Amino acid sequence: MYIYNVTINIEEDVHDQWLAWMNQEHIPAMLGTGKFHKALMTRVHVQEEMGGITYSVQYRTDSKETLQKYYEEDADRLRAQSNRFAGKFIAFRTELEVIKEF
């Protein structure tokens, strides 16, 4: 199992609109690709020097191959939908391989 983790720092002046968009549009669209079977959104409780509010969104998928298909078939289109918030956020993406769950 793999986790596609996206950590986002969003500026406070667009936070509420961004959060609504994430919950109502973006996360459902990510799950709608059929490549992820679960998403977990968490707020990161750190005080960033640059300000803003930080979140981590973790999308679970069954394999590296399925994640690669997401990159090839869906990533550009879904990332482009965030253009309405251009210049108002920073995103950092990581791939996590689940070794064992307890």
Secondary structure, DSSP 8 states (H G I E B T S, - for coil): -EEEEEEEEE-GGGHHHHHHHIIIIIHHHHHHTSS-SEEEEEEE----TT-SEEEEEEEEES-HHHHHHHIIIIIHHHHHGGGGGTTSEEEEEEEEE-----
